[in-house]
């Protein structure tokens, strides 16, 4: 008695540039997006482990895929956020609905990146800053952390990028 085996065919994979979870595939990420991801991981180490910037930097540069990141942007984010942590927190805190200590370290680091880019990376449009931070929070943060990051950065944008926001809204 011969048994026949039915093979189930999977539909061909689409090439949308997104994984099943809706996150960009690694091959489709820009060097700056990768820099933000590595900076986020490094800032998380700083916030949680209280590690110093140099040891975090050395560790992060040895991670798989770092060579594809924009290392200058990564340097600016890591060292700038750690150097300006107090100033960044002072600008973020008034927009929070809870104490900074109650914000997850991932969302905290993402907010640092957003505020730092708003103030120091004027070549990056404010909408790109917000979108990149939302994507970081989706990929690395809690379930609805990206919504919180979005709300805080949208409130902050007019005060840090007023002319750009006004010009964008007048379109």
Buried (B, 14 or more C-beta within 10 A) or exposed (E): EEEEEEEEEEEEEEEEEEEEEEEBEEEEBBBBBBBBBBBBBBBBBBBEEEBEBEEBBEEBBEEEEBEBBBBEBBBBBBBBBBEBBEEBBEBBEEBBEEEEEEBBBBBBBBBBBBBBBBBBBEEBEBBEBBEBBBBBBBBBBEEEBBBBBBEBBBEBBBEBBEEBBEEEEEE
